[in-house]
């Protein structure tokens, strides 16, 4: 999707639909703005239901203060204007009150972005602005003062969060990523103390297998590939809608009968992926003009070692990742479905996806379809796209059930005899 080709009102409507639809703000809460090339501020209106906005509801405020539109601009317009005045390099602002970030706001804490390798880079430094009356000049001054220090993401005491960006989509990605970090940390603290990545581990992420792939120009797109591209995009969007992926993270691949495979592109918003965006990999070369996921070498090696695997997902769902960032194991012996689909679910060291991918790829034998990488990701394999997605979904639901059970009592696991019955009945040996 060419975001830059959308009218400012359409961009704001698209993002607000996304934020409201994922429960990241309420009917009356939150506001978005965009500064256009004529220094006009386009902003959500005051007092209009965020769940039923139309493009005609978006308000334009001209540089001289003239308001164009059917409504008044948001009551928080003053701080949007003050942010743009303090930071001429920013062209968009997102403000909302997602529950996880409000939780941090009301205890006057900032979510830790050092639990996983990419979140710190996406969010950057995060500031905290002192409390002031909503809509007041004082609040605007408090927020703008933090932005003036070069910070793009600002938590508000007892309020929510404000994020700026070079465009609305960049601001949203930082906002969404910080909300993910908040949800992850809350989940992790329900079972233990999260482990923070060291500076050396962060440096490790830059030393992965970046061996460049050759390129090739594909011939006619076969029916098998067309079907897989369509199904993969549907499941990627479903993964995003179910919060198994974020806009910036989550990789899917599918192998074909000739050994080639398609994989998610690097850096593309998962919400808007289309079949033509996916990257074909054949004989170690990538489809010309496209950049595949950085994990492409691991996907390729898994396929080379395991004929029984035809689909691979790498994801960071917040419930499963609570076990990745704490010492606790994700035990699948909870209900039959969990054990059948997840089995042992081993933990691999943090650098497993950066260093020795040969050993990592070798893990995924018939009895080990899924593995968690410490402070990094979960890797899921399957016989086909739907089987891999089902396994990822079950893992996240299982993790959520375990996290929720903690306040109810001690978990009683399925016993050895019951496990043996499952293995015989479902041919899991």
N, C-alpha and C positions, 0 to 999 in steps of 0.2 A: 504494500500500500504506500503510495506517495503522499505522506502526511502533509508535505509542504504545498500540495496542490489543493488542499481543502480550505474552504473559507474559514476565518476565525470562529464564527458562530458554530460551524459544523465540527471543528476540532474540539471546542469546549463541550458541545453536546455529546460527542463520541466519548470523551474522557469522563464526563459526569455520569453517563449511562453505565460506564464500566465501573466507576468507583461506587456508585449507589447499588448497582447490581451485585457486587461482591461483598455487600455489607460493610463497606469501609466508611460510610457516612449515613446520616439519617435524612428524613424528608426535609427538615429545616436546617440541617447543619452542613457546613463545608461550603467552599466557594472556589472557583477557578477563574483565572484571568490570563490574557494574552496581550502582549504589546506588539502592535503591527508596525509596518515600515513607515507609517505616517505618525507614529507615536500616539496612536489611539489605543485606549485600553478597552478591550472587550472582556466582559465579566458576567458571571451568573447574576440573576436578578435577586432582589430582596423579597422574601415572603412567598416564593413560588415553590411548589412541590418538586423536589429534586427527582422524584420517580416518574414525573410526567412532563418534563421540560421539552420544549420544541425549539428549533433554531430561531424562531421568531421571538422567543422569550429572552434571548441573550441581548445584553445592553452594551452599547458603545459609548464611551466617554471620551470626548475629544480633548486635545491638549488645553483648550481654554476652559474646560469644565462643562461644556455643553453635553447634555445627555440625549442620546438618540435611542429610542426604543419604546416599548409599551410599558415598561416597568421602571422602578427605581433600581439603581445598582445595589449590589450587596451592601449590607451595613458595614462589612469589613473592607469596603473599597479603600478607606484611608490607608490601611497598612499595605495594600497592594501597590498603591501609588508611591508610598514612601520607600518600599523595597526597590522599585524601578528607579527612583531618584538616587538611592544609595548605590545601586549596582546597575549601571547602564548596559553591562554585558548580558544581563538576564532579560529574557523575553517572555517568560511564562512563570506563573505561580500556582501551586496547588496547596490548598488548605482544607483539612478534613479532620475528623475525630474517630478514626477506627478504634474499636475497643481495646486492642492490645496496646496501642500507643497511648491511649488515654490512661491505661493502667500505669504506664511508666510516668506519664505526666503528673498524675496525682500523688505519686511517691517521690516526685522531683528527681527522677533518674533517666538516664539515656540508655537505650538498648545497646548491648555490646555487639559490634559488627565484626568481632574477631573470632567468631565461632566457626565460620566457614571461610574458604579462601577468597571468594570474589566480592563479598558483600561490602567489605571495607572500601574497596576501590570504587564501587558503584555509588555508595552513599557519601564518601568523603568524610571530612571532619564534621561533627554534629555539635551544634551549640544549644544553649538553653536561654530563653528569654524570660525575664521576670513577669509575674502576673500583672495584668491591668484589665480594666473594664473593656469587654468586647466592643469594638467599634470606636473606641476612644483614640485620641491623638497619642496619648501616653503609650497605649499598646503598640501603635504603629512605630513610635520612636524606639521602644524596647526591641521590637523585632528587627527594624532597619539597622539598629546599632550592631546587632550580631551579624547580619548580612554584610555590613560595611567592612567587617574583618576578613571578608573573602570566603565566608562559610555559606553554603547553599542549602543546608538543611538545619532547621531550627525547631527544637521542641519548645512548647509553650507551657509554662507552669499551670497546672489545673485547667488545661484547655485542649490541646491537641498538637498538631505539627504543621509547619509551613515549609514548603520545598520550592526552590527556584531552579530554573534550567534555561538552556539556550532555546528550547522550544518546549511545548506542552508535553511531548512524549518523553523527552529526557527527564523532565521534572516528575512525571508520573512513575517512571522506572525507579527513580531514587526513592520516591514515596512508597511504592509497593515493596521495594526491597527492605526498607527500614521496618515496615509493618511486618514483613516476613521474619526479620530478625527478632522483633518483639515477641511474635507468637512462638518462635522457636525457643527463645530464652525462657519464656513462661512455662512452656511444656517441659523443658529440660529441668527446670528448678523444682518441678513436681516430683521428680525421681532422684535428684541429686544435685551436685554442684557442677556446672558446665566447665569443660576444659577449654581454655583459651589457646589459640594457635600462637606459636612463638614466631619471632621475626625470621628465624631460620626456615621454619615451615612455609612462611609466606614467600621466602626466596625460592623455595623448592618448586613452587608453582610456575616459576619462569624457566625451569630447567627440564620441562617435560619433553616428550618426543615431538619436536617440531620439524622433523624431517619433511621437507616439502614433497608433496605429491606431484607427479607429472600431470599433465592435462590431456584431455582428448575431446574430440567433438563427437557426440553420440549420433548414431544413425536414427532410423525410425524407432519411435517409442513403442515397445511391444505392449500387447494387451495386458500381460502379466504386470508390467511395470506401471501402466496407467492405473490399474485397479489398486495396486499397492500405494501409489502416491495419493490417490483419493482417500483410501481408508486411513492411511497414516495421518493425513491432515485432519481428518475427522477426529481421530483419537488424540492427537496433539491438542486440538481445541477443547476436547472433553477433559483432558488432563489439566489444561489451564483452568477451565471452569470449575473443576473440583479441587483446585488449589494444590494439585500434585506438581505442577510446573509453575514458574513465574514467567513474566514477559521476557526475562533475560536468560533463564536457565531451564534446562530440561532437553534431553537429546533422545531421539527415537531413530532406529534403523530397521530395515527389512532386507533380508537376503533373497535373491532370486535363484531359479533353478540352474543358471549358468555360473553361479558364484559371485556375480556382481551384486551390489546392494545400493539402496538409497538411504540418505541420512539427513538429519536436520542441518540447515546452514548455520554458520557462525554469525552471531550478532543480530539475528532477525527476531522481531517481536512474535512470540509464540501465538498470540491471540489472532494474528492476521495471516498466518502462513497459508499459502496456496500450493497446489500440487507442483506447479512449475518452479517454485522456490527451492524444493528439495534437491539435493546434490547426488548425482549418480557416481558411484565408485566402481571402477572396473579395472582388473589387473593392476591394482595399486595406483591408478591414476584417477583424478577427479574431473568431473564434467567442466569443460572450459567456461570461464567467466563467473564461476561460483566458488565460494569458500566454505568447505565443510566444517562441522563441529571439530573443536580441537581434540576431541576424544576419538577421532576417526581411526587412528592406528589400533586402539584397544578394541573397538568394534570389529575391525578387520581380522585381528588375531583371534578373537573369540570364534568367529565364523570358521577360520582356517583350522582350529583345533577341535571343533565340536560339530559334527554333521547333524546332531539332533537339535541344534539351535538355529532358528531362522529369523529371530527378532531380538533386539537388545534395547533396553531403556536405561538411561542414566538420569536420575532425578534427585530432588532435594525436598520431599514432602515434609512438612513441619513436625508431624507426630513421629514418623520413623527417625527423622534427624535428631530428635530429642535423645534417642539411644546412641546416635553417632557421636554426639558431643558430650556424652557422659560415659562413665565406665560400665553402665548397665547393658546387659545383653537383651536383645529382642527375642524372647522365647515364644516360639510358634505353637507350643503345646497348650493352647487355650480352648479352641473349638476345632472340630474336624477340618473345616474348610481352611483354616489358617495353617494347620500342619500339612495338609495335602499340597497346598500351593507353595508354602514357604520352606518347609523342612527345617534344616539346621540353622540357616541364616548366619553364617560366620561373620566375624569382624576382621577386616583387613587394615593394615597400617595406613596412615594418612597418605604416604607417598606412593601407595600401590598403583595409582593411576598416572604417576609421573615418571617413576623409575623403571622397575622391572615389570613391564606389561606382560612379558611372557609368563611369569609366575602368576600374575593376576588373572590372565585369560584362562590359565589351566585350572583354576578353581572351579569353573562352572560345568561340573560333570552332571550326570543324570540326577544324582541325589543332592545337588547343590545348585538350585536354579537362581538363587538370590544371595547377595552379600552386601554388607554395609561397610563402607570405607570410613574410618574414624575421621571426624571433623571435615567430611568431604561430601559424600553422596551415598546413594544406594544404587547398586547395579542389578538389574532384573533381566533375566533371559526367558525366552519362550519359544514354543514351536511355531508360533505365528504372531501377528500383531495383536490380535485380541487376547490370546493367551498371556502374552507379556503384560499387556495393559491390565488384565484381570489380576494378575499376580501383584503388580504394583498397587492397585487399588486395595486388594485384600491386605497387603502389608501395612498400608497406611491406616486402614480401619482397625486392624488388629492392634497396632501401636496405640491408636486413640483409645481403644477399649481398655488396654492395660493401664494407660495413664489415668483414665477415669476410675478404674477399679481401686486405685490406691486409697481413695477416701472412703471406700465401702468395707474393706476387709482384706484379709490375706488371699492371694490368688491360689486356687487349687488347680494344678496342672493335670492334664490327661495322663494317666499312668502308663507304665510300660506295656501292660497287657492290651490296653486300648490302642496304643500306638501300633502294636504288632497287628491287631485286627485291621486297622486302617491300611497298613502297608500291604497286607494280603488282599483285602477287598479292592483296593485301588491300584494294585500292582505297582507299588512304589519301591520295591527292592532294587 
